[in-house]
Amino acid sequence: LFRTNFLFIKMSGMLLDGERTSGQDVRTANVTAAMAISNIVKTSLGPVGLDKMLVDEIGDVTITNDGATILALLDIEHPAAKVLVELAQLQDQEVGDGTTSVVIVAAELLKRANELVKNNIHPTVVMAGYRLAVKEAVKYIKSNLVVSADALGRENLINAAKTSMSSKIIGAESNFFAELAVTACLKVKTGEGKDSKVKCPINNIHILKSHGKSSLDSELVDGFALNCSRASQAMPTKLTNVKVALLDFNLQKHKLQMGVSVVVTDTKQVEEIRQREMDITKEKIMKILETGARVILTTKGIDDLCLKYFVEAGAMAVRRVKKEDLKRIAKATGGEVVVTMADLEGDEVFDKNALGECASVSEERVGDGELLYFRGCKVGQACTVVLRGANEFMLEEMDRALHDSLCVIKRMLESNSLVAGGGAVEVALSVYLEGVATSMSSREQLAVAQFAEALLVIPRTLTINAAHDATELVAKLRAHHYASQQEGAADKELLKYSGLDLTNGAVRNNLAYGVVEPAISKIKSLRFATEAAISILRIDDMIKLNPAREEKHRR
């Protein structure tokens, strides 16, 4: 019987046009791929993490230490490794920060699960243990480690932004940029009332990059800055108390539609037709100007004939504005984007209710080009950060770092909860879960214990990257958290916020020193990492089909 089964498997393998890997082999291959991805981003974790230089096939260079950006730029073929790349992108979308740590934790969980499976523990038991562990971990974070962000107000937000920036290129100037990011987020924050939910739409914060000067010359503009200039130099450079028309159609000389033919008997009539075409265009523009609009923005073109009328009226017209920028300006000024002037009757009218309002619009020179500044917008929920920097790579990395910080502040404002950073949460959970594991009598005990061990990869990596002794520091930190979790501990409240001081290679109360992160960031990264590890661990068979060959003899 055994022989027959063996032959059948062998035959079924031959029927497949491809390779089949199953059992322990596929698990080992998946873990190896996950660890390879983790090792790429490991050295860029923490405030003293290093940067990666990525060069694509056409020679474009990206220098970054943002986990999601690094993994997105890698051309990865292994299917299990792709899961980790998607995991980093998910963390980036949901939280905005913590992309590197989520990948490292997921890979470590996988590695430890694989060791358990090698020791004859069924994958289902390991998965059940991991699920139980993450449930307990989240419960413990919410009940013991979370601090209300309201307690310290604005200072907390600045500390969270600094913590997020500490590992990035702008870490050295984190005081300046944290202040800038917090001010920007508070400007666009909505829902101040008791019952209303706080929302912080960071899409309303526009980030513009301009070459030249130093990063400390970056500024926050109250209003909207647009990377465009006036359509004609004869137009005014500054207007005050203006109404803004936002158009999404061409402002060009009216032409007859394609396929329309006009039979003319007299040559004078040709001139009249041309004149009428020009008059139609003039009427259209006059209808816009009569509503009081003095700044006209359009996503399409404006030809010379139309420019003439705008210049005569002393208005400012701007062409080829990006559609998303136009929508942002509409939101900030309280206007509407007008797609057509035709009404239901077929006449051309321009509704003055569609106009936006702002205190001033001015064109100012910044770096090599001109920017249009919309200040004192009617609705006011928009602001722009103009980043200055030496070169393109620096500006791109500053943009990514600022975006991560804005996301962190947004999460903190919306969830109103924070935790201590610097490995404090991971070590506290590790100590707690070890206690949970020893109190369990089922087989899942081993998986929970391994989950607890796996969490220590974060403080260990942080310490190694900072060139300190990982074994000694992590042991000290564990001792602090173990003491804080004992019944009747003297300074229990202070010890539970113990984290790493990577500058001096010591253990300190990170909450007091302002090293804080949004609680939602930790909770989501634990959940995402566990789900990713489980989804890869479930795989016990991989069938890879060969690429379809072209038929040699086509009929």
Sequence and secondary structure as in RCSB ss.txt:
>XXXX:A:sequence
LFRTNFLFIKMSGMLLDGERTSGQDVRTANVTAAMAISNIVKTSLGPVGLDKMLVDEIGDVTITNDGATILALLD
IEHPAAKVLVELAQLQDQEVGDGTTSVVIVAAELLKRANELVKNNIHPTVVMAGYRLAVKEAVKYIKSNLVVSAD
ALGRENLINAAKTSMSSKIIGAESNFFAELAVTACLKVKTGEGKDSKVKCPINNIHILKSHGKSSLDSELVDGFA
LNCSRASQAMPTKLTNVKVALLDFNLQKHKLQMGVSVVVTDTKQVEEIRQREMDITKEKIMKILETGARVILTTK
GIDDLCLKYFVEAGAMAVRRVKKEDLKRIAKATGGEVVVTMADLEGDEVFDKNALGECASVSEERVGDGELLYFR
GCKVGQACTVVLRGANEFMLEEMDRALHDSLCVIKRMLESNSLVAGGGAVEVALSVYLEGVATSMSSREQLAVAQ
FAEALLVIPRTLTINAAHDATELVAKLRAHHYASQQEGAADKELLKYSGLDLTNGAVRNNLAYGVVEPAISKIKS
LRFATEAAISILRIDDMIKLNPAREEKHRR
>XXXX:A:secstr
 HHHHHHHHHHHHHHSSEEEEETHHHHHHHHHHHHHHHHHHHTT STT   EEEE TT  EEEE  HHHHHHHS 
   HHHHHHHHHHHHHHHHTSS HHHHHHHHHHHHHHHHHHHHTT  HHHHHHHHHHHHHHHHHHIIIII EEGG
GTTHHHHHHHHHHHHTTSTTGGGHHHHHHHHHHHHHHH B  SSSS  B  GGGEEEEEEESS GGG EEEEEEE
ES   S TTS SEEEEEEEEEE S B      TT     SSHHHHHHHHHHHHHHHHHHHHHHHHTTEEEEEESS
 B HHHHHHHHHHT EEE S  HHHHHHHHHHHT  EE   B TTS B   GGG EEEEEEEEEEETTEEEEEEE
EESS   EEEEEEESSHHHHHHHHHHHHHHHHHHHHHHHH EEEETTTHHHHHHHHHHHHHHHT  STHHHHHHH
HHHHHTHHHHHHHHHTTS HHHHHHHHHHHHHHHTSTT TTHHHHTTEEEETTTTEEEETTTTT EEEHHHHHHH
HHHHHHHHHHHHT  EEEEE      SS  
